Amino acid sequence: MSGIGESRTELLNWLNQLLNLNYKKVEECGTGAAYCQIMDSIYQDIPMHRVKFHATAEYEMQTNFKILQSSFTKHNIEKTVLVDKLIRCRFQDNLEFLQWLKKYWVQNKDSTIAYDPVSRRRFRPVPNSGGTSGSSLNVAKRRSTTTVGTNVSSGASRPSSIGLRKISNDQLSAVQSELSQAHGQIANLENDLDTYKDAISIMEQERNFYFSKLRDIEILIQSSQDLIQEGIYPANESGSLEKFLNKVQQILYATEEGFENEQPVGNENEGVQQVQPEQRLHNNSGHTFLSMDGMAQDIPAQNLITDEETF
């Protein structure tokens, strides 16, 4: 039961002595780096070059815990690692896990095998923390920032910086050139679109113009047929006139296949169905010359007036 119930001071002393660290608080173990090296001190098979002791972002801490979980899986350790809680660097969660990990270390560490924590870290510096985990991460940030600033200011790095600047300028010029070409293409497409819109507007006006004429013809035919039925025209003229009106209406209602299957006008004595107003200029086939909604449809395949017919 060694490690269970130990105080945080005892655990920190054991951790710092084992790994040659300088942790001041248990919360600093929330990065997962110390846990990885404790397992490495037992089996010495952890890829320590991948462990991030200066982890500042959550994804870096998760990388450390993935390495730890891989070790648990490899050695068949049945222990649930509550990563979401540990990376929050809370005292209680990390204290309990550190207590369990020390117990496991005591039970499985071979004391006859020496362990050099510094060489296993491949001389990767660890934070010299004096506060919370967050403060240790900030120290790591400041150190890395100072190192970068020193390298940039050194004379040896100036040629590479100039080369990078030249590459960036060339890339920027290429992007600007592509952007200019794209703007030109967009302008041309907009001009074409305006032209098509004007053409469509003219076509719609022409469509409405001719449809209104056809509609007037249809109304005239229907009115004339009504007058014939009422006996307004003389009997000797009504037959020829009605034949003429029927032929004109057949042309208006014709489909691509012809008009044999549907006679749009007539009277009850002839057995012909009267065409309703809402059926004018279209039929059930769906292939009309002009429909009542004003949309142009397919033109008949051939002229329906034969050479022998005269009116």
Secondary structure, DSSP 8 states (H G I E B T S, - for coil): -TTTT--HHHHHHHHHHHHT----SGGGGGGSHHHHHHHHHHHS-S-GGG--TT--SHHHHHHHHHHHHHHHHHTT------HHHHTTT-HHHHHHHHHHHHHHHHHH--TTS---HHHHTTT------SS-HHHHHHHHHHHHHHHHHHHHHSGGGHHHHHHHHHHHHHHHHHHHHHHHHHHHHHHHHHHHHHHHHHHHHHHHHHHHHHHHHHHHHHHHHHHHHHHHHTT-S-HHHHHHHHHHHHHHHHHHT-BTTBSTT------GGGT-----GGGTT--TTS--SB-TTS-B----SS-SS-TT---
